[in-house]
Amino acid sequence: MKEGIHPAYRDVVFQDMASDFRFITRSTVNTREKITIDGKEYPLFKLDVSSESHPFYTGAQQRVNEAGRVEKFRQKFARSGKAG
């Protein structure tokens, strides 16, 4: 790789602000804040949602009552006579 043309690839802490969950992974994201974990300073990137707080992953996702919607559709568009 050429020197000086690639962004810095380093360990970064991503923090979910909804659940206060943190994880460390490697990234090139630019950050202004820093955080110290276990005596080592890392760049900090704050997230609105991660797998720890997203309804799809937590099981808090609500399902739409599909049976009621289908029945409503059939009643609304039912034929008013015999097919012949």
WOCORGI-V412557 format. One record per helix or strand of 3 or more residues. SS is the DSSP state (h for helix, s for strand). FROM is the first residue (numbers start at 1). TO is the last residue. Records with the same first field share a line. If there is no record, write none. Layout:
SS=FROM-TO  FROM-TO
This chain:
s=10-16  21-27  33-37  40-47
h=55-58  66-76
